[in-house]
Amino acid sequence: MNPAAVFHKPLSGLYVVLNIRELCDQVLALSEYKAELYAYLRSRMNTIAPNLTALVGELVGARLIAHGGSLLNLAKQPGSTIQILGAEKVCLLLMNGSGTLF
């Protein structure tokens, strides 16, 4: 048995409840922040790349732009290269043995 566990005092009920409440508040704050970030991303993508956003959505479009380096670099790449950008993650998962195709 772990020596630290032998001398561990049990936590009071109030202390546990306060910690759980604090964690719940942090989860709610992070959820609100995520919603704000997504709204910002949606507005920026609709302004900067409306056609790309209509084709693949805000999140995938932003990831493609980031992976391509810029919107201009992405526009200069042939479709086959863009297809490879999307399949790269799946290929890495399959090569590592941690993913499956189906």
MODELLER restraints for C-alpha pairs under 7 A, 6 or more apart:
rsr = mdl.restraints
at = mdl.atoms
rsr.add(forms.Gaussian(group=physical.xy_distance, feature=features.Distance(at['CA:41:A'], at['CA:58:A']), mean=6.87, stdev=0.5))
rsr.add(forms.Gaussian(group=physical.xy_distance, feature=features.Distance(at['CA:42:A'], at['CA:58:A']), mean=5.71, stdev=0.5))
rsr.add(forms.Gaussian(group=physical.xy_distance, feature=features.Distance(at['CA:45:A'], at['CA:53:A']), mean=6.37, stdev=0.5))
rsr.add(forms.Gaussian(group=physical.xy_distance, feature=features.Distance(at['CA:45:A'], at['CA:58:A']), mean=5.98, stdev=0.5))
rsr.add(forms.Gaussian(group=physical.xy_distance, feature=features.Distance(at['CA:46:A'], at['CA:53:A']), mean=6.39, stdev=0.5))
rsr.add(forms.Gaussian(group=physical.xy_distance, feature=features.Distance(at['CA:52:A'], at['CA:61:A']), mean=6.05, stdev=0.5))
rsr.add(forms.Gaussian(group=physical.xy_distance, feature=features.Distance(at['CA:53:A'], at['CA:61:A']), mean=5.86, stdev=0.5))
rsr.add(forms.Gaussian(group=physical.xy_distance, feature=features.Distance(at['CA:65:A'], at['CA:71:A']), mean=5.39, stdev=0.5))
rsr.add(forms.Gaussian(group=physical.xy_distance, feature=features.Distance(at['CA:65:A'], at['CA:74:A']), mean=6.28, stdev=0.5))
rsr.add(forms.Gaussian(group=physical.xy_distance, feature=features.Distance(at['CA:68:A'], at['CA:74:A']), mean=5.11, stdev=0.5))
rsr.add(forms.Gaussian(group=physical.xy_distance, feature=features.Distance(at['CA:93:A'], at['CA:99:A']), mean=4.92, stdev=0.5))
rsr.add(forms.Gaussian(group=physical.xy_distance, feature=features.Distance(at['CA:94:A'], at['CA:100:A']), mean=6.24, stdev=0.5))
